[in-house]
């Protein structure tokens, strides 16, 4: 058995056989087509594999991309398509590959690791559920229509879509090339989807990444989901009535960030149910000091100069404010920064009432971007 390393081009077909056997055994769908960013030829060296006699038997896919939060650029490494043949399980191969992925992320300067899953393997490495989002369930015939129309996005729409997404306050740094790859793949997060451009007579106002229904599932046969949105929230809601007919559903779900106050305000007058939602997977802070330093100016702007201080050790961070002090273990740092959804416990709940807790509640949580098209 070889040590963990990047994929060689000659091993691509062997890797595809592995991931499709594990994830698509009952389907004609192909992982390498659905997750085209991850399995791109220029990303082969980041597809970490264990090879036995020339055959790829275990895999951890990594994809490095930057995100933007409050205007601050942060490098992340995403983890997906983690697979091992059944005959090779129980030997620690996936653990060895995850350890290699963590080393790779740190060496390359990735502050966060974003993992599309929550299995015990990831949690043993310190990954936790973090991030706060909301899912609106909109019934048919509740929202009024408007003078907008939607059409499947075409290649000529991509510059407009890129601009719209670039104005989102919490987002991935996504190039036109990445956008084109994702739209052409026709796959959004964990299922097939369509990218719908929403326009008036003059310009593209918004877009919606619409996951298709799963007719074979009784719980999902009558609903579709907008799993990435950008642009005018008003235009998106005006476009919903005809989308019910297009997808022949009774409910359309809209997933957006907890910080999307405009969407919340627009939907508030209507009988629409909401469900808090966490990140689609787990996350791990790889470089705590970098994360703390990244938002130092923001914290100073909100709280004032030298009011909040930090002391970082190998296992924990000690926070101090106006004479109050508390320690938070590093495995809770992502939850402190990006918030949690029940039943996960907010690290702030362990801090006594006082100036420190008040300060931390003032600056946190920050809005972690939603995966959307960058799900791997």
Order of alpha helices (4+ residues) and beta strands (2+ residues): beta-alpha-alpha-beta-beta-beta-alpha-beta-alpha-beta-beta-alpha-beta-alpha-beta-beta-beta-beta-alpha-alpha-beta-alpha-beta-beta-alpha-alpha-beta-beta-beta-alpha-alpha
